[in-house]
Amino acid sequence: MATKLWALACIGHESHGNLSPRPHYPSMPKYPKGVSGEESSVELGPEAKAVFSVIGMTCSACAGSVEKAVKRLPGIREAVVDVLNNKAHVLFYPSFVNAENIRETIEDVGFEATLIEDEVNDRSTQVCRIRINGMTCTSCSSTIESALQAIHGVQKARVALATEEAEVHYDPKIVSSSQLLETIEYTGFEAILISSGEDISKIELKVDGVRTDHSMRIVQESLQALPGVQNTNIFPELNKISLSYKPDMTGPRTFINVIDSTGSRRFKGSIYPEGGRRETHRSEEIKQYYRSFLWSLIFTIPVFLTSMVFMYIPGIKHGFDSKVVNMLSVGMLLRWVLSTPVQFIIGQRFYIGSYKALRHGSANMDVLIALGTNAAYFYSVYSVLRAATSKDFKGTDFFETSAMLISFILLGKYLEVLAKGKTSEAIAKLMDLAPETAILLTLDGEGNVVSEEEIDSRLIQKSDVIKIIPGAKVASDGFVVWGQSHVNESMITGEARPVAKRKGDTVIGGTLNENGVLHIKATRVGSESALSQIVRLVESAQLAKAPVQKFADRISKYFVPLVIILSFSTWLAWFLSGKFHGYPESWIPSSMDSFELALQFGISVMVIACPCALGLATPTAVMVGTGVGASQGVLIKGGQALESAHKVNCIVFDKTGTLTLGKPLVVNTRLFKNMVLGEFYELIAATEVNSEHPLAKAIVEYGKKFREDEENPAWPEARDFVSITGHGVKAIVRNKEIIVGNKNLMLDHNIAIPVDAEEILVEAEGMAQTGILVSIDGEVAGVLAISDPLKPGAEEAISILKSMKIKSIMVTGDNWGTAKSIAKEVGIETVIAEAKPEQKAEKVKELQASGYKVAMVGDGINDSPALVAADVGMAIGAGTDIAIEAADIVLMKSNLEDVITAIDLSRRTFFHIRLNYIWALGYNLLGIPIAAGVLFPSTRFRLPPWIAGAAMAASSVSVVCCSLLLKYYKRPKKLENLEIRGIMIE
């Protein structure tokens, strides 16, 4: 991780004494233990799973109370309560909480809980992602979600209408991914498996030159024999072979070499062309709707002209009014012929969709369209047949209504799919960051370059050395082994300034090399890369529903049946009013009778109602919001995190690494002997180079400035090196006794401390600095002040949060003196110091009990209990380590401004969600009464069904377009000014 939280303590044989406890920089996360200040190393480590039998739950409210209580515990990753089976499934980190604590918590809520031993530590849960074609509204997604949840072995299922994908957590011992696909297809939708979650690394290869199935099996056996290959599947008809493998042991380049060398070299291997991805499906869907709309126009325009335009042109009107049989005119017959293909061929998708929905006891938008268009079409057919068999029938047909309705709805769906495609552009842009090719270097035994070869970047394997030329994209995550340059990482982390890279520095795949040649060693490839992790996180976030969406889901259950009832009631009311002369006959248009007028009102009500707009209100805004966040280095884990973040009114900050840089620096040196500063640092650096303590490293790093070779300075030999626990170190350097440590260490060695030195130590503590004394041959020669400086812009960031009416609190494990000094410097009034990780979590809970919506900002490891307990956990400075489980929002940079960006973006996103709901609800609440004819008695205004259909289509498009406005999100101007000042300071 880019930034680690440093517990301030003196530990181990490398420790130094000082007036204020000094920062400790562990390689593993440390958690304070006990009052004495001792620490123990606790890895966040692997998670454990516990399943409890919970007796006494009667409803979802009971389940909710248990789930809420368990989630409040530190170290809980996920808790799901199954009220039907009386079970609670809990994923947790044993470092912070154990199964017994969880069981007691459930019992405290008021239920009897028993740990089911057989199911403990069962980590066989897999996550698969499935693309679903054919969903039109939230009713569809709810039906699929319910069907998946009902399968034994499925723990959690999420279906997103906007992305047209499902994410299913399941136990592969009980249910398979193919059974999940079958279930979705049984509900009436097409299901395509994107990933089964079974393998970390999976690849599909194309084998050219294969003529028989036997040849394909030979290739399969050759690949299966390779170490690290776990599973292979062949598809002879496609010349395709699918492999799952361990990337540490083998890789795609090895597979292709094996294929090329098999069968007398007549086979040729390559990576199978990627297909079936979301973008491919989306573009196909767009083309499909576009084609359908064009075909419908070809038939609908003549229908429209014959019924709406030509009737006003005398000569043409006479021709169309000519009778064919009895009262059947040429115009009626022509409209019937032209509208029939639109109704049954072009519009068949609506019949199929409504049949599938009704078969499973639900109703969706397709049902409304099918009912509305069928009512218009079949009444028109009745009119045609009556006219053909009667010599005095004077009925009217509505063929233009059904044809134009379908045309406008197809136009609306085309525009909607086009707009929805733009909501997922963030993922497409991220995926496009990876370069297509890379330059692979071959090195000899001494590390010299022997040859270079251009390869497909997907063929890069771990430990490959890759050459990155100026202007090229970095092909893989790794570290620099040769060269130096500046790399633009803005596309991944959002960091505006190019970052200097030299030997040993890490690089991120997809970033842009600017001005120098770099040789990098690949460390994370394929699905392990930072780019892949970000894409997966954003995709998962776009699947996660915001709690506010439950409102739309509840409405959608009753929406379509209610509209059908309203439509029928409208028709009945107008029909009976006309039958019993409830309104003047002058209200009836000359071309209609009372039944036809009533039918027009009924159809208009049915087709104007739009459940789609409600269903798209939340997910489209969440998709765009999370995508925009990802482009700025703010990774938001779904709608829940967005919804919680926009309500935050209190932020708890950790100090070290969050408000401060988290990197100790020597900020002041005071000598009490006449000697050169370079010589002074040579002696103490030679002593401290033997210590692993972070403060020792800070001294050595500072001492390098006085050496000619800053990279690898040669320090004098230090003999008789001793580390005095909790005090400091001593050694003999150049026949001089060097002691570096705190005041107590000096007194223990009977070394007098000058008054000036005492004053400097007191002054250092007041400035939140660590004071270190240095003695040479029994005499104090100097004092060092080491500080962990504030991050640039920390004070301004806290000030901006105050202006946003957000309370800032600092909670730290550091001592009170340092904590108060830092808090005063940044402008934080409330401080809690000397707090252990579990005490930080307790403070978060106290604030929540006081009515605050709390966000915790920390590094994601030492702060895990508090991050989990908070309403929103923000892990700051994550760098490429973006898979931080405890955090709801991951900030890739170490800038405090991103905390403000995350909250401001969530507020803006929810503003758009509210706008979407106001529009979607307002449209239906206004549109349905107007379509029902409430304005007709006073204004004679009537909404024809085809216009009502156009309005319905426009409502969905307008909701998606409102969400798309988020793409133009700009950070608050105060932050822009702050960033400019930061650049000037640097």
VOGUSE-826943 format. One record per residue (C-alpha): x, y, z. Coordinates in pm, whole numbers, padded with zeros to 5 digits, always signed. Example, Ala and Ser with C-alpha at 12.3 -4.5 7.8 and 13.67 -1.06 7.14 Angstrom:
BEGIN
+01230-00450+00780/+01367-00106+00714/
//
This chain:
BEGIN
+00000+00000+00000/+00119+00350-00084/+00067+00479+00268/+00080+00287+00593/-00055+00394+00928/+00224+00430+01175/+00153+00345+01537/+00363+00578+01749/+00569+00362+01978/+00922+00252+02057/+00963-00118+02005/+01230-00380+01948/+01603-00357+01962/+01615-00078+01701/+01409+00168+01910/+01512+00516+02006/+01409+00713+02306/+01243+01048+02269/+01022+01291+02448/+00711+01198+02254/+00647+00843+02135/+00796+00818+01792/+00642+00681+01475/+00675+00310+01407/+00671+00201+01045/+00597-00168+01031/+00620-00388+00727/+00310-00562+00857/+00011-00377+01003/+00039-00329+01379/-00238-00301+01630/-00173-00158+01978/-00237-00408+02255/-00273-00332+02621/-00199-00017+02820/+00174-00067+02815/+00194+00031+02455/+00321-00308+02340/+00210-00411+01996/+00140-00735+01820/+00152-00803+01448/-00193-00889+01316/-00245-00956+00950/-00575-00856+00799/-00516-01196+00651/-00760-01453+00521/-01123-01419+00607/-01327-01685+00788/-01689-01782+00747/-01932-01871+01023/-02288-01993+00985/-02525-01959+01282/-02864-02111+01344/-03080-01822+01467/-03402-01921+01644/-03687-01677+01704/-03688-01465+01386/-04039-01410+01249/-04002-01148+00976/-03756-00942+00773/-03744-00680+01051/-03598-00944+01284/-03342-01041+01021/-03256-00674+00968/-03192-00615+01339/-02960-00918+01359/-02776-00815+01042/-02733-00457+01165/-02600-00567+01507/-02347-00808+01355/-02225-00554+01100/-02152-00309+01381/-01882-00543+01514/-01523-00466+01408/-01377-00692+01143/-01706-00797+00982/-01678-00812+00605/-02032-00926+00524/-02336-01050+00713/-02643-01199+00546/-02941-01323+00749/-03171-01581+00591/-03502-01551+00777/-03662-01838+00582/-03394-02091+00684/-03322-01927+01023/-02954-01886+00943/-02698-01606+00957/-02397-01623+00724/-02105-01407+00841/-01771-01339+00669/-01521-01194+00918/-01153-01136+00991/-01046-01351+01290/-00783-01087+01379/-01059-00856+01506/-01353-01072+01606/-01429-01440+01660/-01735-01660+01613/-01819-01651+01983/-01832-01268+01984/-02069-01281+01688/-02290-01544+01855/-02312-01335+02175/-02402-01026+01972/-02691-01211+01804/-02815-01328+02144/-02791-00971+02278/-03039-00871+02008/-03284-01121+02157/-03250-01440+01954/-03105-01781+02028/-02789-01841+01822/-02586-02158+01769/-02272-02195+01560/-02310-02462+01290/-01968-02626+01311/-01991-02816+00981/-02023-02498+00783/-01744-02301+00951/-01443-02219+00732/-01627-02330+00419/-01472-02092+00170/-01611-02248-00142/-01825-01949-00234/-01776-01837-00593/-01900-01530-00776/-02017-01550-01134/-02126-01273-01365/-02396-01329-01627/-02517-01106-01910/-02895-01104-01946/-03065-01000-02269/-03429-00900-02293/-03493-00705-01972/-03710-00396-02020/-03795-00270-01670/-03745-00334-01298/-04019-00594-01304/-03796-00808-01528/-03487-00768-01310/-03688-00839-00992/-03833-01158-01146/-03484-01288-01236/-03341-01188-00898/-03620-01371-00713/-03573-01682-00931/-03198-01689-00862/-03240-01628-00488/-03479-01924-00472/-03209-02167-00592/-03059-02380-00313/-02689-02292-00293/-02724-01931-00407/-02622-01699-00126/-02674-01364-00294/-02793-01249-00636/-02793-00898-00779/-02948-00813-01114/-02887-00469-01265/-03125-00339-01531/-02892-00062-01646/-02590-00290-01708/-02805-00590-01807/-02589-00812-01589/-02627-01035-01285/-02374-01108-01012/-02441-01432-00825/-02263-01559-00512/-02309-01935-00499/-02171-02258-00356/-02032-02467-00645/-02074-02784-00436/-02450-02736-00444/-02524-02551-00767/-02333-02495-01092/-02308-02187-01312/-02491-02375-01591/-02789-02427-01357/-02794-02053-01294/-02805-01989-01669/-03088-02243-01710/-03290-02072-01436/-03257-01732-01607/-03351-01879-01944/-03652-02052-01786/-03777-01713-01665/-03776-01606-02032/-03449-01422-02083/-03128-01500-02270/-02833-01564-02038/-02464-01554-02135/-02192-01645-01883/-01927-01372-01854/-01717-01530-01577/-01779-01823-01344/-01538-01718-01071/-01383-02063-01079/-01035-01962-01190/-00803-01675-01117/-00659-01683-01468/-00841-01811-01771/-00766-01771-02139/-00914-01880-02470/-00681-01972-02756/-00747-02020-03126/-00570-02311-03297/-00531-02277-03676/-00433-02572-03892/-00654-02823-03712/-00846-03052-03950/-00984-03322-03719/-01112-03364-03364/-00819-03598-03303/-00572-03318-03380/-00757-03092-03136/-00728-03357-02864/-00354-03390-02927/-00316-03014-02870/-00532-03038-02556/-00320-03321-02413/+00001-03127-02483/-00131-02826-02295/-00282-03031-02012/+00062-03182-01943/+00215-02841-01867/+00282-02760-01501/+00032-02504-01367/-00247-02588-01615/-00553-02675-01410/-00822-02740-01667/-00875-02741-02045/-01188-02748-02261/-01195-02783-02639/-01450-02649-02889/-01355-02828-03216/-01620-02653-03425/-01466-02314-03336/-01102-02435-03328/-01100-02294-02976/-00944-02421-02656/-01012-02275-02312/-00756-02306-02029/-00743-02219-01663/-00397-02195-01511/-00180-02070-01227/-00005-01751-01349/+00289-01806-01114/+00382-02127-01297/+00292-02071-01662/+00127-01829-01903/-00026-01771-02247/+00307-01734-02429/+00408-02082-02314/+00076-02222-02438/+00120-02071-02784/+00479-02202-02808/+00354-02553-02718/+00075-02532-02980/+00319-02408-03246/+00562-02694-03176/+00295-02967-03171/+00211-03181-03475/+00517-03114-03692/+00462-02740-03649/+00151-02738-03867/-00060-02579-03591/-00060-02207-03517/-00177-02073-03183/-00310-01726-03104/-00533-01558-02847/-00895-01609-02944/-01056-01286-03072/-01251-01132-02789/-01625-01131-02838/-01941-01124-02634/-01823-00839-02416/-02065-00578-02292/-01969-00327-02563/-02015-00586-02840/-02356-00682-02710/-02456-00317-02669/-02357-00227-03024/-02551-00529-03156/-02854-00422-02956/-02829-00067-03091/-02809-00198-03449/-03104-00428-03388/-03330-00149-03259/-03215+00082-03537/-03300-00177-03804/-03639-00251-03644/-03720+00121-03628/-03628+00177-03995/-03841-00118-04109/-04133+00005-03899/-04100+00350-04058/-04120+00200-04408/-04466+00063-04324/-04585+00327-04076/-04524+00640-04285/-04772+00532-04559/-05025+00439-04286/-04980+00782-04128/-05012+00961-04464/-05331+00778-04565/-05503+00843-04232/-05369+01188-04132/-05254+01374-04445/-05416+01248-04768/-05765+01280-04616/-05724+01659-04646/-05617+01653-05015/-05937+01642-05228/-05821+01438-05529/-05622+01182-05331/-05893+01163-05062/-06147+01056-05324/-05920+00774-05442/-05864+00636-05091/-06236+00665-05008/-06327+00447-05308/-06516+00136-05192/-06378-00212-05251/-06658-00420-05095/-06965-00260-04937/-06833+00009-04700/-06470-00116-04706/-06256+00160-04861/-05920+00137-05038/-05759+00339-04758/-05881+00103-04484/-05761-00203-04671/-05422-00046-04745/-05374+00054-04379/-05465-00301-04267/-05210-00455-04506/-04931-00212-04406/-04987-00218-04029/-05004-00601-03997/-04624-00660-04047/-04554-00382-03796/-04789-00538-03541/-04684-00902-03568/-04335-00916-03724/-04159-00597-03616/-04355-00589-03290/-04311-00958-03206/-04053-00871-02936/-04336-00722-02730/-04546-01040-02761/-04250-01258-02662/-04160-01031-02368/-04516-01015-02237/-04564-01393-02273/-04247-01464-02074/-04347-01217-01804/-04706-01342-01770/-04589-01704-01769/-04409-01631-01441/-04688-01429-01285/-04540-01082-01341/-04621-00796-01575/-04382-00557-01745/-04374-00277-02001/-04414-00529-02285/-04754-00628-02144/-04875-00267-02158/-04749-00219-02515/-04895-00550-02634/-05235-00475-02476/-05247-00118-02609/-05145-00199-02965/-05363-00513-02979/-05667-00316-02861/-05615-00062-03142/-05526-00323-03406/-05802-00576-03339/-06071-00310-03302/-05955-00181-03641/-05976-00535-03785/-06330-00557-03645/-06412-00226-03818/-06269-00351-04149/-06464-00677-04134/-06787-00492-04041/-06734-00247-04327/-06677-00533-04572/-06998-00712-04467/-07228-00411-04416/-07371-00156-04659/-07435+00113-04397/-07151+00071-04139/-06961+00394-04074/-06684+00288-03833/-06327+00417-03807/-06005+00219-03797/-05705+00289-03569/-05437+00108-03766/-05222+00422-03754/-05243+00410-03372/-05092+00062-03341/-04831+00115-03616/-04718+00457-03490/-04715+00336-03130/-04474+00055-03213/-04258+00287-03427/-04227+00551-03154/-04157+00292-02885/-03882+00137-03101/-03737+00485-03156/-03746+00542-02778/-03577+00207-02708/-03311+00283-02970/-03234+00621-02809/-03246+00466-02462/-02999+00188-02548/-02777+00446-02720/-02780+00663-02406/-02737+00365-02170/-02426+00267-02368/-02274+00603-02282/-02332+00547-01908/-02079+00261-01913/-01817+00450-02115/-01598+00477-01804/-01538+00100-01804/-01477+00096-02179/-01219+00375-02141/-01045+00190-01857/-01027-00129-02063/-00884+00063-02359/-00594+00189-02145/-00407-00141-02181/-00172-00124-02483/-00220-00379-02762/+00148-00467-02794/+00460-00473-02576/+00836-00503-02636/+00966-00817-02462/+01337-00819-02374/+01552-01132-02354/+01840-01099-02105/+02160-01301-02063/+02289-01433-01731/+02446-01097-01644/+02130-00898-01714/+02238-00760-02052/+01978-00728-02327/+02027-00999-02590/+01719-00936-02806/+01385-00764-02815/+01055-00879-02966/+00717-00712-03012/+00439-00930-02867/+00068-00907-02789/+00044-00746-02444/-00192-01025-02334/+00102-01266-02368/+00305-01098-02093/+00388-01333-01808/+00515-01273-01456/+00885-01181-01432/+00905-01079-01799/+01124-00773-01863/+00942-00521-02083/+01085-00217-02259/+00876+00101-02243/+00977+00371-02492/+00884+00743-02454/+00521+00806-02547/+00423+00440-02503/+00183+00297-02248/+00320+00083-01966/+00225-00271-02064/+00204-00431-01720/+00221-00367-01347/+00578-00404-01229/+00888-00221-01110/+01168-00038-01291/+01489-00241-01330/+01667+00011-01554/+01626+00371-01670/+01447+00676-01544/+01154+00879-01672/+00833+01056-01578/+00509+00861-01603/+00163+01014-01639/-00063+00816-01403/-00367+01047-01426/-00575+00792-01616/-00546+00544-01325/-00498+00744-01005/-00626+01086-01115/-00287+01238-01018/-00248+01539-01249/+00133+01570-01232/+00369+01318-01399/+00545+01099-01143/+00925+01054-01154/+01031+00690-01192/+01374+00539-01141/+01520+00200-01056/+01311+00017-00798/+00998+00232-00839/+00667+00063-00916/+00470+00134-01232/+00105+00069-01319/-00011-00092-01642/-00202+00146-01870/-00015+00460-01760/+00182+00672-02010/+00562+00692-02019/+00662+01047-02106/+01030+01120-02166/+01270+00831-02099/+01323+00464-02176/+01231+00223-01895/+01289-00149-01852/+01030-00293-01615/+00986-00635-01460/+00623-00757-01472/+00481-00847-01132/+00103-00855-01181/-00049-00960-01511/-00393-01041-01648/-00672-01038-01392/-00426-00954-01110/-00329-00615-01257/-00443-00291-01096/-00633-00201-01413/-00827-00531-01408/-00904-00488-01039/-01035-00136-01097/-01253-00255-01386/-01392-00538-01170/-01456-00303-00879/-01639-00051-01098/-01841-00329-01268/-01936-00470-00928/-02025-00121-00803/-02258-00069-01098/-02438-00393-01008/-02486-00297-00642/-02825-00140-00579/-02866+00178-00377/-03123+00149-00095/-03327+00426-00262/-03383+00189-00554/-03599-00032-00331/-03861+00241-00364/-03874+00191-00742/-03871-00188-00702/-04172-00175-00470/-04366+00048-00712/-04279-00173-01011/-04449-00476-00851/-04787-00303-00863/-04733-00051-01142/-04837-00253-01451/-05145-00420-01295/-05255-00081-01160/-05214+00082-01504/-05418-00195-01668/-05696-00141-01411/-05680+00238-01467/-05689+00190-01844/-05991-00037-01831/-06165+00195-01580/-06097+00495-01809/-06247+00314-02108/-06547+00198-01904/-06613+00543-01754/-06605+00718-02093/-06802+00442-02263/-07081+00440-02002/-07088+00822-01997/-07139+00822-02374/-07392+00538-02364/-07608+00713-02104/-07552+01065-02247/-07330+01181-01961/-07170+01434-02192/-07293+01623-02504/-07268+01444-02837/-07080+01747-02971/-06778+01626-02769/-06744+01321-02995/-06521+01384-03302/-06705+01346-03633/-06499+01041-03734/-06578+00844-03414/-06857+00717-03195/-06865+00710-02812/-06712+00357-02796/-06419+00458-03015/-06358+00776-02815/-06355+00573-02493/-06120+00319-02654/-05877+00597-02752/-05868+00725-02392/-05816+00371-02256/-05532+00293-02496/-05364+00630-02424/-05363+00556-02049/-05214+00212-02110/-04928+00325-02334/-04835+00653-02164/-04752+00484-01832/-04379+00420-01812/-04232+00180-01556/-03893+00196-01732/-03822+00555-01630/-03862+00459-01261/-03642+00153-01303/-03362+00348-01471/-03367+00649-01235/-03115+00511-00983/-02891+00260-01167/-02804+00490-01459/-02699+00770-01222/-02498+00525-01009/-02327+00390-01322/-02221+00734-01440/-02129+00852-01088/-01904+00552-01014/-01748+00583-01360/-01669+00950-01310/-01526+00871-00965/-01300+00598-01112/-01161+00845-01368/-01057+01072-01079/-00902+00800-00863/-01208+00775-00636/-01340+00417-00644/-01693+00400-00502/-01820+00050-00426/-02177+00088-00545/-02504+00260-00472/-02501+00187-00098/-02171+00372-00056/-02293+00662-00272/-02616+00695-00077/-02442+00685+00261/-02168+00929+00152/-02412+01198+00043/-02560+01203+00396/-02224+01229+00578/-02204+01518+00825/-01909+01402+01036/-01567+01274+00925/-01325+01094+01158/-00963+01123+01041/-00671+00912+01148/-00358+01123+01189/-00050+00940+01065/-00052+00888+00690/-00392+01054+00657/-00351+01410+00780/+00029+01380+00778/+00256+01250+00502/+00337+00938+00701/+00706+00973+00614/+00948+01096+00885/+01189+01367+00779/+01478+01537+00958/+01355+01895+00984/+01614+02055+01212/+01972+01995+01332/+02151+02183+01608/+02525+02120+01673/+02699+02182+02006/+03049+02102+01872/+03260+02273+01610/+03240+02016+01334/+03123+01992+00974/+02759+01889+00938/+02856+01627+00679/+03102+01464+00921/+02840+01472+01199/+02584+01290+00981/+02846+01046+00854/+02906+00927+01210/+02540+00895+01314/+02426+00752+00977/+02700+00485+01002/+02550+00396+01341/+02185+00410+01239/+02231+00217+00911/+02234-00099+01124/+01883-00024+01255/+01552-00103+01087/+01363+00164+01280/+01185+00421+01057/+01346+00712+01241/+01685+00556+01183/+01602+00530+00814/+01503+00897+00811/+01842+00990+00958/+02029+00771+00708/+01826+00914+00420/+01907+01268+00533/+02275+01177+00574/+02291+01065+00208/+02260+01429+00102/+02613+01490+00226/+02764+01200+00026/+02887+01208-00332/+02710+00882-00419/+02359+00941-00288/+02225+00615-00430/+02463+00369-00261/+02685+00556-00014/+02961+00362+00160/+02936+00429+00535/+03226+00380+00778/+03223+00054+00970/+03028+00055+01297/+03171-00181+01560/+03008-00307+01879/+02661-00197+01764/+02403-00220+02043/+02036-00133+02043/+01893-00031+02380/+01521-00117+02389/+01301+00189+02412/+01598+00430+02422/+01824+00426+02115/+02148+00282+01976/+02524+00304+02027/+02831+00193+01834/+03201+00266+01777/+03261+00452+01450/+03613+00566+01355/+03724+00496+01712/+03459+00732+01850/+03176+00620+02075/+02850+00733+01914/+02526+00725+02115/+02198+00825+01945/+01876+00826+02148/+01658+00996+02404/+01724+01187+02721/+01704+00877+02943/+01971+00702+02736/+02208+00995+02789/+02142+01003+03164/+02195+00624+03189/+02542+00678+03040/+02611+00973+03273/+02618+01219+02987/+02530+01576+03088/+02258+01739+02877/+02312+02111+02809/+02030+02354+02892/+02010+02455+02524/+01953+02093+02428/+01677+02058+02693/+01502+02366+02550/+01522+02231+02194/+01368+01901+02307/+01075+02081+02476/+01029+02303+02172/+01027+01995+01941/+00752+01827+02143/+00540+02142+02125/+00575+02133+01746/+00476+01764+01723/+00836+01667+01645/+01058+01389+01781/+01377+01515+01948/+01688+01292+01931/+02015+01356+02119/+02353+01261+01974/+02663+01218+02191/+03018+01171+02065/+03272+01033+02314/+03050+01104+02615/+02953+01458+02521/+02628+01584+02362/+02729+01696+02013/+02392+01779+01866/+02013+01750+01863/+01798+01632+01572/+01430+01713+01526/+01235+01462+01316/+00884+01536+01201/+00603+01370+01013/+00488+01682+00827/+00130+01765+00740/+00012+01688+00390/+00003+01994+00165/-00347+02137+00167/-00459+01953+00485/-00561+02275+00660/-00751+02401+00354/-00926+02065+00312/-01055+02074+00670/-01167+02434+00613/-01361+02333+00297/-01530+02050+00491/-01640+02305+00753/-01792+02517+00478/-01980+02204+00364/-02120+02178+00720/-01922+01861+00793/-01768+01817+01139/-01406+01694+01143/-01264+01481+01427/-00915+01337+01466/-00869+00996+01630/-00514+00867+01670/-00303+00622+01864/-00042+00897+01906/+00024+01085+02234/-00190+01381+02337/+00084+01644+02290/+00152+01553+01927/-00219+01499+01852/-00325+01839+01988/-00043+02014+01804/-00138+01854+01469/-00511+01918+01526/-00446+02284+01603/-00235+02318+01289/-00507+02180+01060/-00802+02342+01238/-00963+02034+01397/-01124+02107+01734/-01220+01759+01856/-00929+01521+01924/-00911+01168+02065/-00553+01049+02125/-00382+00730+02247/-00670+00528+02100/-00639+00161+02006/-00805+00041+01682/-01107-00098+01866/-01142+00231+02057/-01153+00416+01725/-01442+00194+01624/-01615+00264+01957/-01580+00639+01900/-01738+00600+01555/-02033+00416+01713/-02071+00688+01979/-02094+00953+01708/-02352+00744+01520/-02555+00711+01840/-02547+01093+01867/-02720+01117+01529/-02420+01173+01301/-02369+01004+00966/-02002+00916+01006/-01728+00865+00750/-01394+00724+00866/-01082+00813+00668/-00781+00588+00722/-00532+00368+00541/-00756+00062+00515/-00545-00173+00727/-00478-00044+01077/-00813+00132+01071/-01019-00167+00955/-01245-00190+01264/-01331+00182+01242/-01371+00170+00862/-01618-00118+00899/-01808+00047+01186/-01849+00381+01003/-02142+00453+00771/-01880+00514+00502/-01524+00383+00524/-01270+00566+00307/-00926+00412+00251/-00688+00691+00150/-00362+00655-00037/-00439+00305-00157/-00228+00332-00472/-00262+00010-00667/-00386-00183-00362/-00748-00110-00444/-00906-00433-00317/-00944-00308+00040/-01237-00501+00179/-01308-00279+00480/-01353+00037+00273/-01669+00154+00096/-01471+00414-00099/-01109+00367-00204/-00903+00681-00270/-00606+00586-00486/-00413+00904-00419/-00301+01022-00078/-00470+01363-00118/-00727+01482+00135/-00898+01670-00148/-01029+01336-00273/-01232+01297+00047/-01413+01616-00050/-01443+01497-00411/-01601+01168-00297/-01862+01344-00083/-01933+01616-00339/-01967+01358-00619/-02205+01148-00410/-02417+01457-00335/-02425+01550-00703/-02514+01193-00802/-02802+01186-00556/-02921+01523-00680/-02952+01363-01025/-03123+01055-00879/-03380+01283-00713/-03427+01472-01040/-03479+01140-01216/-03742+01031-00966/-03918+01368-00974/-03933+01344-01353/-04032+00976-01366/-04301+01007-01098/-04416+01351-01211/-04442+01232-01569/-04664+00937-01471/-04871+01137-01222/-04939+01411-01480/-04938+01204-01798/-05187+00936-01692/-05468+01180-01594/-05417+01384-01914/-05425+01063-02121/-05742+00961-01934/-05908+01282-02059/-05932+01502-01747/-05868+01809-01966/-06110+01702-02239/-06435+01839-02087/-06294+02190-02039/-06042+02224-02324/-06138+01947-02570/-05770+01847-02551/-05722+01478-02619/-05393+01287-02624/-05393+01043-02919/-05242+00702-02831/-04949+00740-03071/-04848+01069-02904/-04890+00902-02563/-04656+00625-02682/-04403+00880-02800/-04421+01054-02460/-04364+00720-02285/-04055+00651-02496/-03924+01004-02437/-03956+00971-02057/-03702+00684-02039/-03462+00864-02270/-03487+01184-02064/-03406+00997-01740/-03093+00842-01894/-02989+01179-02041/-03029+01344-01700/-02794+01081-01555/-02548+01137-01841/-02513+01502-01737/-02303+01367-01448/-02029+01295-01703/-01958+01669-01700/-01902+01672-01323/-01636+01917-01212/-01473+01913-00871/-01560+02208-00642/-01378+02526-00747/-01221+02553-00402/-01041+02224-00469/-00915+02338-00808/-00765+02648-00643/-00615+02426-00371/-00451+02200-00629/-00305+02498-00816/-00153+02625-00490/-00014+02276-00424/+00162+02274-00761/+00310+02619-00693/+00440+02503-00352/+00608+02203-00512/
//
